[in-house]
Amino acid sequence: MITIGQLAKYVGVSTKTIRVYHDKGLLPEPDRDASGYRRYGANDAIDLIKIRTLAEAGVPLARIRGLRSATDTEFQQALGEIDDELTARIRGLQATQGRLRQLAAGRLTPLPAEVGAHLERLARWGFTPRWVDLQRDLWILVFATHPDRAFILFHDQAETTADPALRQLYLDYDHAYDLGPDDPRIDDLARRIAHATRERYGRDVLPALDTGSEIPSLIQGTVNASSPAWQRLDTLIRAHLGV
């Protein structure tokens, strides 16, 4: 039989932790011996190792307490579930580590090769460096936050800009950056963009991120904030489309 201090040292926890486990009902508190000390046996050490292992795996103490009364089958099933949860957490941490290393290297997230090729085409087609840089930043944001929807949105835009007539609308949008917000050319461009949008999508819902995402408004807010003309253009397009 060993003292609480010896048990703590053997298992690798503090005596305070053992007392917390006593208070929480995870580890039964043994009776005191004639000398007034609590003595622990091998079963106590085994139970404490189990508790410590589960706690280190992130299992809440309340759940650990509930497992004390579980059958062997229930306990093994719970261990399997905990293992699955750990696997998911490890994958999440590995993904976070990857993003951290990309950040350290000066990259928020690597863009797919086809996006890079698209950005190069934009430059060849006459889009300003400002527009290309803005598109790059926005696609980084979309691919980093919504990788499941990003390719759908990207392919839709790539198809749109591949059409010469529609590409001209994007070019006009780009070059409207320096116009005054009351320039009549903005009103004309807004009508043409709204008309082209209806022609392309009809009554269908435009490709977008999930409805609960804040990213679209963040993206459009970033675009609008860079140019009063672009802000006016966005307002007019929405009015023409009724959105």
C-alpha positions in Angstrom: 0.0 0.0 0.0 1.3 3.5 -0.8 0.5 7.1 0.2 -1.2 9.7 -2.0 2.2 11.3 -2.7 3.7 8.0 -3.8 0.7 7.3 -6.0 0.9 10.7 -7.6 4.6 10.3 -8.3 4.1 6.8 -9.7 1.3 7.8 -12.1 2.6 11.2 -13.0 0.0 13.5 -11.6 -0.1 15.9 -8.7 -1.6 15.1 -5.3 -4.0 18.0 -5.9 -5.2 16.3 -9.1 -5.9 13.1 -7.2 -7.9 15.1 -4.6 -9.9 16.7 -7.5 -10.7 13.2 -8.8 -11.8 12.2 -5.3 -14.1 15.3 -5.1 -15.5 14.7 -8.6 -16.3 11.0 -7.8 -13.9 9.6 -10.3 -11.6 7.9 -7.9 -12.9 6.4 -4.6 -11.2 7.8 -1.6 -9.7 5.0 0.6 -10.1 4.9 4.3 -7.3 6.1 6.6 -5.1 3.7 8.3 -4.2 3.7 12.0 -1.6 6.4 11.4 -4.3 8.6 9.8 -3.0 8.3 6.3 -4.9 7.1 3.2 -3.3 4.1 1.6 -3.7 3.2 -2.1 -3.3 -0.2 -3.7 -2.6 -1.5 -7.2 -6.2 -1.2 -8.3 -6.2 2.5 -7.3 -3.1 3.1 -9.5 -4.7 1.3 -12.4 -7.9 3.3 -12.1 -5.9 6.6 -11.8 -3.9 5.7 -15.0 -7.2 5.1 -16.8 -8.5 8.5 -15.6 -5.4 10.3 -16.5 -5.2 8.8 -20.0 -8.9 9.7 -20.7 -8.4 13.2 -19.3 -5.3 13.8 -21.4 -7.3 12.7 -24.5 -9.7 15.6 -23.7 -12.5 13.5 -22.3 -14.6 15.6 -19.9 -14.5 14.5 -16.3 -18.3 14.1 -16.2 -18.0 11.6 -19.1 -15.1 9.8 -17.3 -17.2 9.5 -14.2 -20.0 7.9 -16.2 -17.7 5.3 -17.7 -16.9 4.0 -14.2 -20.3 2.2 -14.2 -20.0 1.0 -17.8 -19.8 -2.6 -18.7 -16.8 -3.9 -20.5 -18.6 -3.8 -23.8 -19.8 -0.2 -23.2 -16.4 0.8 -22.1 -14.7 -0.6 -25.2 -17.4 1.1 -27.4 -16.7 4.4 -25.6 -13.0 4.0 -26.1 -13.6 3.5 -29.9 -15.7 6.7 -30.0 -13.0 8.6 -28.1 -10.4 7.3 -30.5 -12.4 8.5 -33.5 -12.8 11.9 -31.9 -9.0 12.1 -31.3 -8.4 11.1 -34.9 -10.6 14.0 -36.1 -8.9 16.4 -33.7 -5.5 15.3 -34.9 -6.5 15.9 -38.6 -7.8 19.3 -37.6 -4.6 20.2 -35.8 -2.5 19.0 -38.8 -4.6 21.2 -41.1 -4.1 24.1 -38.7 -0.3 23.4 -38.6 -0.2 23.4 -42.4 -1.9 26.8 -42.5 0.4 28.1 -39.8 3.5 27.0 -41.9 2.0 28.6 -45.0 1.5 31.8 -43.0 5.1 31.7 -41.8 6.1 31.3 -45.5 4.1 34.4 -46.4 1.2 32.4 -48.0 -2.3 32.2 -46.5 -3.2 29.2 -48.6 -1.8 27.9 -51.9 -4.2 28.4 -54.8 -4.9 25.6 -57.2 -2.8 25.7 -60.4 -5.9 26.4 -62.6 -6.7 29.5 -60.5 -3.1 30.7 -61.0 -3.5 30.1 -64.8 -6.8 32.0 -64.8 -5.2 35.0 -63.1 -2.4 35.0 -65.7 -5.1 35.1 -68.4 -6.7 38.0 -66.8 -3.5 40.0 -67.1 -3.1 39.0 -70.8 -6.7 40.1 -71.5 -6.0 43.6 -70.3 -7.3 43.6 -66.7 -5.4 46.0 -64.5 -2.8 44.6 -61.9 -5.2 46.0 -59.3 -8.0 43.8 -60.5 -5.8 40.7 -60.7 -4.4 41.2 -57.2 -7.9 41.7 -55.9 -9.1 38.5 -57.6 -6.1 36.6 -56.1 -6.9 37.8 -52.6 -10.6 37.0 -52.9 -9.9 33.5 -54.2 -7.5 32.9 -51.4 -10.2 33.8 -49.0 -12.8 31.7 -50.6 -10.6 28.6 -51.0 -9.4 28.9 -47.4 -12.9 29.2 -45.9 -15.1 27.2 -48.3 -13.0 24.7 -50.1 -16.1 22.6 -50.8 -17.8 25.4 -52.8 -14.8 27.3 -54.1 -14.3 25.2 -57.3 -17.9 25.6 -58.2 -17.7 29.4 -57.9 -14.3 29.5 -59.6 -15.4 27.4 -62.6 -18.5 29.6 -63.1 -16.4 32.8 -63.1 -13.8 31.2 -65.4 -16.5 30.2 -67.9 -17.9 33.7 -67.7 -14.6 35.5 -68.5 -13.9 33.0 -71.3 -16.9 34.5 -73.1 -15.6 37.6 -75.0 -18.9 39.6 -74.5 -19.1 38.8 -70.8 -15.4 39.4 -70.3 -15.8 42.9 -71.7 -18.3 43.6 -68.9 -15.7 42.5 -66.3 -13.2 44.7 -68.1 -15.6 47.6 -68.0 -16.2 47.0 -64.3 -12.5 47.0 -63.7 -11.9 50.2 -65.6 -14.8 51.9 -63.9 -12.7 52.1 -60.8 -11.7 55.7 -61.3 -15.0 57.1 -62.5 -17.0 59.4 -60.3 -19.9 57.7 -58.6 -22.4 59.9 -60.5 -20.9 59.2 -63.9 -23.7 58.1 -66.3 -21.5 55.3 -67.6 -21.9 53.6 -64.3 -25.7 53.4 -64.7 -25.3 52.1 -68.3 -22.8 49.4 -67.1 -25.1 48.4 -64.2 -28.0 47.8 -66.7 -25.8 45.8 -69.0 -24.4 43.6 -66.2 -27.9 43.0 -64.8 -29.2 42.1 -68.2 -26.2 39.7 -68.8 -26.8 38.1 -65.4 -30.4 37.4 -66.2 -29.5 36.1 -69.6 -26.9 33.7 -68.1 -28.8 32.4 -65.1 -32.5 33.2 -65.9 -34.5 32.6 -62.7 -31.9 30.2 -61.3 -30.1 31.0 -58.1 -26.7 32.4 -58.8 -23.8 30.2 -57.6 -22.9 31.2 -54.1 -21.5 30.1 -50.7 -23.8 28.7 -48.1 -26.5 31.2 -46.9 -25.0 31.4 -43.4 -21.6 32.5 -44.7 -20.4 36.0 -44.0 -17.7 35.7 -46.7 -19.8 37.1 -49.7 -20.6 40.3 -47.8 -17.0 40.6 -46.7 -15.8 40.2 -50.3 -18.3 42.7 -51.7 -17.5 45.1 -48.9 -13.8 44.9 -49.7 -14.5 45.6 -53.4 -16.9 48.5 -52.6 -14.6 50.1 -50.1 -11.9 50.4 -52.7 -13.8 52.6 -55.1 -16.9 54.8 -54.7 -17.7 54.0 -58.4 -17.7 50.3 -57.6 -19.9 50.8 -54.6 -22.4 52.7 -56.7 -22.2 50.0 -59.4 -22.9 47.3 -56.9 -25.9 49.2 -55.5 -27.4 49.7 -59.0 -26.8 46.1 -60.1 -28.6 44.8 -57.0 -31.5 47.2 -57.7 -31.8 46.0 -61.3 -31.8 42.4 -60.2 -34.1 43.0 -57.2 -31.7 41.5 -54.6 
